[in-house]
Amino acid sequence: MNSTDGTAGTDGTAGAAGPDGTGGARELALRPLTARSVVLSTLLGHHPPALPARALVRVGELFGIAEGTVRVALSRMVAAGDLAQTADGAYGLTARLLERQARQDDSRAPRTREWRGEWEIAVVTAERRDAADRGALRRAMAALRLAELREGTWLRPANLLRPRPPVVVEQCTLLTGAPDGDPAELAAALWDLDGWAARARALAAAADAAAEAGDPARRFTVSAAVLRHLLADPLLPAALLPYDWPGAALRARYDAFEADLRAVLRRHTAPDWCIDHERC
């Protein structure tokens, strides 16, 4: 299972946690479980991201969503361009959501390299940019996990391995360098690390409570919020993070949830869930 679209709170901010450490509903801003969210989350978590309608219907039934509701959602998602039917009649993600799946996969298992103190710096040098160009660059920088120091100047520690999309290369001059001052202080100024950590701990507590209560729908909803939050993790080197950073622990919790969920789904949807023999 993977997250659908972003929600409030993915910028690393968080409200105060409740007295039990789980945070209130407003702070967690959990989305209600819908047919659309179940379908998208299921496909975003499946590799390859395509399943027959009957398998998706059975997934919906696990969470009390009627077959007709799931089928209506599938039709609307095809019309909206979120899904497309494959040659064998399965429903698969379209290009935009395939890109999101790749970002989510990276957020769960980031590709990193040893950090030696250098920072990536991208300075906007393109002379003419319209609103669409600026918006595309801002989205690309967010996906690359660069932070904006000032308008037109983006940077982060050079510890991640990922390609730079053409929009970045076309609009920016790319440099490497190191701050004169304390890099940890710079990182804390660029990202709300305390806010991200507080929300991560609140989500972890909510996930534990849902698991203990044996509430699969609540666990599904909380875990989707966990994955959205992982998309906002700046993935900084350990030397720049506060003590007891909860990123790795939150990933481990999500991985455990997904393993449990996939086992349940296989039991309830096989053979439809395993559309290629290697995964059955």
Buried (B, 14 or more C-beta within 10 A) or exposed (E): BBBBEBBEBBBBBBBEBBEEEBBBEEBBBBBEBBBBBBBBBBBBBBEBBBBBBEBBBBBBBBBEBEBEBBBEBBEEBBEEEBBBEBEEEBBBBBEEBBEBBEBBBBBBEBEEEEBEEEBBBBBBEBEEBEEEBBEBBEEBBBBBBBBBBEEBBBBBBBBBEBEBBEBBEEBBEEEEEBBEEEBBEBBBEBBBBEBBBBBBBBBBBBBBBBBEEEEBBBBBBBBBBBBBBBBBBBBBBEEBBBEEBBBEEBBEBBEEBBEBBBEEBBEBBEEBBBBEEEEE
